Amino acid sequence: MNTAHDGSDIEQFDEEEQGKDRQFVTALARGLELLRCFRPKERYLGITELARRSGIPKPSVSRLAGTLAKLGYLDFSPELGKYRLGAAVLSLGYSMLSNLDVREVAKPLMQELAEHSQASVSIGMRDRLSMVYVESVRSSSPIILQRGIGTRLPIETTAMGRAYLAGLPEEERNFLVDQIRLRAGDQWPQVKAGIEQGLRDYAERGFCISMSDWDKGTSGVGVPFSAPEGGMMAFNCGGPAFMLTRELLENDIGPRLVSLVKRVSGAMGRI
């Protein structure tokens, strides 16, 4: 199956390769791919657009969407002839978030750092080649990044993503970096340099930095976090670059974020 998501970072599964796995159900995977086609602030999608974004043939998309609608994962509008995400998707996401104990433990500490830095502090988990916010708090500053739970960030150019890579075992990190290389194309030399600098920053300081590498005018720091229930996460603190200068990130915000992650780990029984 081709990757066709309008330049987004959502990579599709390889049906031929996955078909070799007896535990892999292609029809189920295709249905989940349809759900991934919906983006923030985008309410309805038709069969043609779903097929284009997913790379799945239109007749199959029609059958899959109909099934998902009957199960409550999609809602169909007869007037528009299009689908939107259904309430069943929200229930899945809520169940996942409610079982992340780290959110409850970390939130007061995150709010404290957000107010100190006059920025945003978030926790992210990996979804393919993206980091997705599972918790985010903002300061009371009127100048603040408006990114909340569900925000997707590229791994390779963000402080959070680079921190995530830095915290992984070498074999797993190398696999993801190779996937990033394939996606980066001609931009790979620049992307590679940023990742390598992030690994050096983490080795030397315990945190990674991004200065307008992903979003022009935005800077931040990231620290990896090994979740007690298993798996890697990452924390970040980010905001406007004119406020979060490199000097401030290196000498104040970065060390404070490292301390925050250590306190969260200790509170959750991990030293």
N, C-alpha and C positions, 0 to 999 in steps of 0.2 A: 504494500500500500504506500502511496506517495505521501510526503509531508506537505499538507496544503492548508496552512492556517494564517495566511496573509502576514507572514513575517512574525507571528507570535512565537512564543517559546514552547508551545505545546506540541511535543513530538508524538507521532502516532506509532502504534505497535506494528511490528512486521508480521503479517499473518502467516507468511510462508515459514518464517523462522519459528514463531510461536506454535504453529501447527504440529511441530515435532514434539511438543510437550503434551503428553496425554492428559495432564491436569488443566490444560488451557482450553476454555470454551470460547470460541471465536464469536459466536452470536452475542454472548454476554459482554465481551470486550467491545464489540461494535456499539452496543447499546450505551455503554458507559462513555464511549468516545462522543456520542451525540450530546450527552449531558455536558461534556467539557467544551462544547462549541459556544455555549452562552457566555457572554462577557458582562462585566459590571455595567450597569445603566443601559443595558440592551434587553428590552423586554421580550419581543417576539422575533422568531426566525421561521422562515418557510422551508419546505422540503428542499428546494433548489439550493438555498444558502447552506443548509445543514449538510447537504451532499458535497458542496464545494469545499466547505471547511473541514469536513471529516475525511473526504476522499472515498466515501462509501457510495456505491451506486444508488441512484434515486429510488428505484423500486425497493431496495433493501431498507433505505432510510424511511420510506413510507410505512413499511411493516413494523420496523423497530419503534418508530415514533408512536404509532398506534398502540403498540403493546405498552410502551412506557406511559402513555396517557391513561390507559386502563388501570395501571398500577399506581397512578397518582404522582409519578415522577415528572410528567409533563402535563400541561393543560392546553387544550386545543380551542382556538377561537374560530367558530364557524364563519363569523363576519369577515375576519381577516384571512382565514385559511392558513393560519400560522400557529406555531406552538410557543409556549413559554414554560419556564421551570415550574414544577408543581410543589406543593407543600411537603411531599415526602422527601424531597431533596433537602429541604431545610431541617427536617427532623433528623436526618442522618448527620448533617453538619453539627447540629446542636448536641447530639449524643457524643460525638467525637470531642468537641470542645469541653463539654461538661466533665469528661473523664481525664482531662489534663490537669492534674493537681498543681503543676508548676505555675499555672496562671494565678491561682488563689494565693500561693505563697509569695510569688514575685511581685504582684501588682502594687502593694504599698511601697516597696523599694523602688519600683519603676517610677511611680508617681513622684517620689522624693527626688530622683535623679532628673526627671523631666522638668520639675520646677527649678532645680539648681541650674540646669543647662538652658532653660527656656526653649526646649526642643521636644521631640517625641522619642519615646522609648518603646521598643517592640520586641516580641518573640516571634521567631519564624521557624517553620518546618519545610523540608524539601518536598516539592512535587515535580518530578522529572527534573528539568533543568531550571526550575524556578524556586525561590523561597516564598512561602505564603505566610502572611501574618496570622497568628492564632491568638495574639493578644497585642494591644497597643494602647498606650496612654499618652496624653498630650499635656503640655504645660498650660498655664493660664495666659500665656503670651498671645497677643493678637496676631503675631507673626509666627505662624506654625504650619507645618506640613499637614495637609488634610488627608491622611491615609490611615484607614482603619483595618479591622479584621477582614481578612480575605484579600488584601492587597497582595499582588504578585510582583516580585522583583527578580531580575536575572541574577543568577549565581555569580557569574564571572566578573561583573563590574561594580558590584555593591559590597559595602563593608560587611553586611550580614552574610552574603553568599560566600565571600572569601574566607570569613571566619568559619563558616560551616565546612568548607573544604579543608581548612587548616586543622580542624578537629577530627577529621576522618582518619581511619587507618590508611596507610599508603596505597594498598592495593585498590581499595574502594575509591580513594581520591583520584588515582590514575585513570580508572575507568571513566569517571565523570568528566575529567579534564579532556579525555579523548573524545567524548561525546560533544563537549563544548567546542573543541577544535573543529569537528565536522560541521557544526552549526555556524561557526564564526567565519568560515571561508577566508576571503582576502583580509579580513580584520584580525586574523589569528595572531600575527606577531604582536600587535598592540594588546590584544586580550591576554596573551600568554605573559607578557611583561607585567601586566597588572596583577595577574594571579601569583606570579613568582614574587612580586614585591609584597603582596599580602602575606605569603608564607614567611618571608623574611621578617616582616613587621611582627607577626605573631610569635615567631621564635625569639625575637629580641625584646618585645614589649608585652606580649600576652594579648594583644588586640590587633585588628586589621583596620586600615583606613581607606576611605574612598573620598577623593576630592573632585567632585563634578565628573567622575568617570562614567556614571550612568545617566544622571540627570543634571544638566548644566545648572550651576548655581546651588547645588545641594551637596552637602558633605556629611560624613558620619563615621562612626567607629563600630566595630562588631567584635563579639566574643563568642566562641563556641560553648555549647552546654550539652553535656551528656545526660540525657534524661534517665531518671531512675528506672522507669518502666522499659527502658531500652530505646535505642535510636539517638541520633544526633539532632540537636536544635541549635539555634544561635540567637543571641540578643543583639540589638543595635540601638544606637542613639544617633538621631539624625536631624538635620535642620538646614536652614539657609546658610550657604557657605560664608556670607559676609558676617554671620554671627559665630559660626563654628569654624574658626580658623584652624589651620594645621597646628599652630602652637598650642591653642586651647585644647584641641583633641589629644595631642600627644602628652601634654603635661597635666591636664586636669580631667577631661571627660573620659578619655580612654582608661586611665587607672581607676577612676570611680566605677566604670562599667565592669572592669575586671573584679573589683571588690564586690559589686552587686552580685555577680554570678557566683562568686565563692560563698557569699552569704546564703544565696538560694540553695546551692548545693549542700551546704551545712545544715540548713533547716530541713532539707529533704533526706537527711541521713547519708549524704555522700560527702566525704572529706577529700 
